[in-house]
Amino acid sequence: MSTVPSPAQPGRQTDLLLAEELKLFLQDYEKNYKAGESKPPDIGMPFFLRAPGSDTGVLLIHGLMAAPAEVREWAEFLHARGMTVYAPRLAGHGTSAKDLLVRDYSDWLNSVDRGHAILKTCCRRILVAGFSTGAGLALQSAIGKPHDFEAVIAVSAPLRFKSFSSRFAELLHGFNLCCSHVGLNRLAVEFVKNDADNPHINYLLCPVSSFVQVKKLMRSVRRRLADIQIPALILQGRHDPKVAPESGPAIFQRLGAHQKRFAWIDFNRHGIVLGPAAREVFHEVESFLNDCRLTGSSK
């Protein structure tokens, strides 16, 4: 897939790539729809907020078991400040938990990469940002493409989890694989309950395999945080019940960037980019962008 359009037709190239992503979502939604579980299509649909006259874009990534709607409020905040925003749908999300069950973090990174390709058709400067697992993917993107992003923003990246189930995810996943191998699938425990902050968006069941994939992702990120040299903002909920709060400072300390900032968000829920805590998050984001001179600008 071409990621750099001819200068004469950036709008057409952008629209074609956006149409491909919408088509993919609708196909996945139809294939994996489950009555009583799947949310309305507008929850999982990727979205694009164009800021005419701006050359700055933000690739904004939602978290595990969520959907683009999770970062809608954040996207509108950035768009109101003159930035074009694209929120990709991570593979396996916005449909049903059985879809997520068969995905790995390379599938999620492919979703992010396609979103990056879309923004490259219309923006000269691109930031990558995300929440929770989306924050881990944002960090991984900054590591994997060190010259493609102006800055990275990671909110509640799950370097370590707090939940009991996540600690034993690999063991349980191994048991499930053994059950499958010997034809005893009925004994497998493929899903665990998700105590969702936003049940109108989130899956209520989490595949055990997804915990394993997030932990693999974050191990990869942790090893190479020193390679991140671009400006970085790390935010972490001080009383996060899902991600261990020490994750934020640990990421911040390992970053190689000279221009970096860390801030606590004083809230007792994991979901801090939607709802009551979002205003404080957005205040920190705006301050960081102003310091880095990364608000929307004219071409």
N, C-alpha and C positions, 0 to 999 in steps of 0.2 A: 504494500500500500504506500503510495507516494505521500510524503509528509510536507513537502515544500512546493507550494503552488507556483505557477507563473505569476509574476507581479500584476499582470493584467486581469487575472480572474481569481483573486483570493476568495471572494464571496461565493462563487460557484463551487470551488473546491471545498470550502467549509460546509456548505449546504449538502453536498454529496456525502461527505463523511458523516455528518450528523444523521442523514437519512439512513445510512447503513447501520448506525448504532441503534436507531429507533426500530428498524426492521428486525435486528437481532434480538432486542428486548421482547418485542411482540411475539416472535417465534418461540423464545424460551418461556414466555408467560403462558402461551397457549399449550405448550408441551407439558409444562410442570404445574399448571394450575391445580389447586386442591381446594374444593369448597370448604368454607369454614376456617381455612388457614391463610390462603393467599389474600393479600391486601388488594385494594383497587389499583388498576394499572398506573394511575398518576403518582402513586407512592414510589413505585420502583423505576419509573421512567427517567432516563438520564435527561438533564436539561442544560440549556445554553443561554446565558444572559449576555447579549452583545452590548458593548459600550461604544457607540459610534465616535470616531475621532480619537480613540485611545489606542495606544500601542502596547498596553500592559494587560496581561491575562493571568488568571489564577486557575490552576488545576486543583479542584477541591474534592477530596476523597472521603466518602462515608466509612462507617465502621462495620465490624462483623455483625451479621444477622440484621443489618439495617438496610438502608436504601438511600438513593439521592435525596429524598424528602428530609432526611435527617439533617442535611447541611443547607437546606433551602434558606433558612433565616440568616445564616452566615453568608451565603451567596448574595442575598439581597443587600446585606450590609456593605459588602465589597463593591457590588455593582453601583450602589448609590454613591460611592466614592470614585466613580469613573473607571472601574476595572471590568474587563470582560471576564466572565466566569463560566467554566464548564465543569459540571459535576457528573463524572462517569458513573455507570452502574457496574459494580464489581460482579464478575461472573458468579452465578449461583444465588444472587440476591434479587429481591423484588419479585420473586416467584413463589417458591416454597422450599421448605427445609430439605426435601429429598433432592432438589437441584443442587443445593450447597454441599450435600453429602459427597458428591462425586467430584468436587473441585479441589484444586490445591493452590498454593499461593502464587505459583507461576501463572495460573489462569487469571488471578486478580491483577498481577503485574501487567499482563497483556492488556487487560481492560484499561489500566492506567496509561499504558503506552499509547493506546489508540486515542485516548483523550488528549494526551500531549500532542499527538499528530494533528488533531483538530485545531488546537490553539495555535500551533505553528503556522497554520494557514492564514492567520489574521492578526497575530501579535508578535511584536519584536522581542518583548521582554516577558518572561513567564515565571511565575512563582508556583511552587508546589506546596500544598497544605492538606492536612487531614486530621481526622479525629479517631482516636483509639486505634484499631487495626489500620484504618486509613492513614493515621499518623505514621505507623510503622512503614506502610507502603510509600508514603511521602519521603521518609528518610532513606529508604532503599532506592527510590528514584534519584534522589540527590547524590547518592553514592554511585549508582550505576551510570548516571549521565552528569558528570561533574561540571560540564561546561554548558549545560542546557537550561539551567535554572538560575534566576537571580537571587533567590532566597528560599528557605524552607521553614514551614510552620508546623509544629507537631504538638497536638493537644491530646494529652492522656495516652501517649504511646505505651502499649502493654509490655514493657521490658520484663516485668514480673506480674503474675496474677495473684490474687488473694484467695480465690475460691478453692475449696477442697477438690472439686471435680477436675479442675484444670491441672492440679498438681499430679494427678494420676492418669492424665489423658493418654499418655503414651502406653502405659500398662494396659488400660482398658481397650485402647485401639488394637494393641497386639492380641489381646484376647479375642476381639471381634474378628480379626483376620484369621486366627486359628479356627474359630467357629465356622467361618466361611469356607476355609480350606477342607474341613472334614464334613461339610454338609450339615452343620448344626446351627444354621442361621437363626433359628428361633431362640437360641440362648444368647445371642449377641445383644449388646446394649449400645445401639448406634446413636442414640440421642439422649441428651440430658435437658432438663427443664431450664429455660432462660427466664430469669426474673427481670423482665423488660422494663426499662425506664419509659419507653414510648411504645406501648403495645399496639398502637394504631400504625406503627411503622415496622417494628422489630418482629422477627420470628419468635415464637414462644418456645420453640425447641431448637437446641443447638447440636449439630452433629459432633460427636466426639472427635472425629477426624479433623474438624475445623480447628479445634483447640490445638491439635498436634501441628497443623499447618501454621497457625499464628506463632506458636513457639519456635518453629523452624525459621520462620521469617525473622523473628526478633533476635534469634541467635546469630543469624547472618548479619543483621544490622549492627548488633553490638560489637562484632569483631571489627567493623570498619567505620565506626563513628568518627574516628580520628581523620578519615579521608574527607569528611565534609568540611569544606573550606568557605562555603558561601555563608552569608548572614543567616542566622538561625534563631528562631523563637521557640522556646519550649515552655509549655504550660501544663500544669498538673493540678488536679483537684486534691486539696489537702486531706479530705476525708473520703476519698474515693473507695467505695465498698467492693469494687471489682478489680481494678488495677492497683497494685501495691504503690502507695504514694511515693515511695523512694525511687520509683522508676524515673520520674522526671529529673530529679537532681543527678541521678546516675548517668542518664543520657547527656545532660548538659555538661557534666564534668568531662566526659569522653570526647565531646565534639572537638574537631580540629579548628573550627572557625575562630577567627580573632574577634569578629563582630557577632556576639551571641548574647542572648538574654533569656533569663528564666524568671517565671513568676508563678506563685501559688494562686489557685482560685479557691477561695474559702467556701466550699460547698460539700454536702454530704451525699451527693449522687454521682454516678459515673457520667451520665449524660449532661455535659455542661455547654454544649454548643446549641442547645435548643431549650427554651424555657427560661426559668428565673435566673440562672447563672450566666446566661449568654451575654448579657450586657457587659459584665466584667471581662469576659473573654474578648469581646469585640473591642473594648477599650484598650486592652493590652495589644491586640493586633494592630489597631490604628496607630498607637504610639510607636510600635516597632516599624511599621511601614513608613511613617513620617520620618523617623530617624534614618532610615535607609533610603529615603527619597524614592519610594517605590509605589506611590499612589498613581492613579491613572494620569497619563500625559498625552498630549496631542502628538499626532504623527507629523 
